[in-house]
Amino acid sequence: EVLLVESGGDLVQPGGSLRLSCAASGFIFGHYDMSWVRQAPGKGLEWVSGICSSGCSPLYADSVKGRFTISRDNSKNTLYLQMNSLRGDDTAVYFCAKHKDPLRYNAGADHWGQGTLVTVSS
Amino acid sequence: EIVLTQSPGTLSLSPGERATLSCRASQSVTSNYLAWYQQKPGQAPRLLIYDASSRATGIPDRFSGSGSGTDFTLTISRLEPEDFAVYYCQQYGSFLFTFGPGTKVGIK
């Protein structure tokens, strides 16, 4: 069974930093591209960042480019999101998501974690 | 960035009725790389349709996707009680993925 478990969400002050983790199991993590998607309270889904299976070519939404860094450790089956210079509009539940097909970046996300809440407030 | 627009914003229907949801892209979606997701309160999204018209594993055949280029449709042929939820389209044809704002399907 595919399982994605996010952690690291917390209350942080504006300008602060946070690192989210997503522990993966039930599939060959190193074969699949991954993404982070967030959802502000009561709002819709926003794609944040994606990374290829080997860690190449990280991509970012304009809203987080230059502040967030996606990475992965395939030896630990874990995806990360380093978030710096956090702002109030970064407040959201952050989901990690597995792309559907191996070695294919342009694919829908067929498995999602339960999400971790990041709150940016003073 | 490809902007997705979904209509209507809210759909009020009864169980057993047909639901037709629209997703329009600001430019053509490469290879019709478009997905539909269902999300219920407090839950993660669930993939329903990928590549515009292929049903994901375990998705009932009352869900179908169609369309190409800039205009896409999700159809639920006969609404079941568990289908009342918010539905999002997502394009993944460009390197920067984007989601539509969602359509809420509510009980009439």
Interface residues (C-beta under 8 A of the other chain):
Chain A: S35 V37 G44 L45 E46 W47 G50 S57 L59 Y60 A61 D62 F95 K100 Y105 N106 A107 G108 A109 D110 W112 G113 Q114 G115
Chain B: E1 T30 S31 Y33 A35 Y37 Q39 A44 P45 R46 L47 Y50 D51 A56 T57 V86 Y88 Q90 Y92 G93 F95 L96 F97 T98 F99 G100 P101 G102
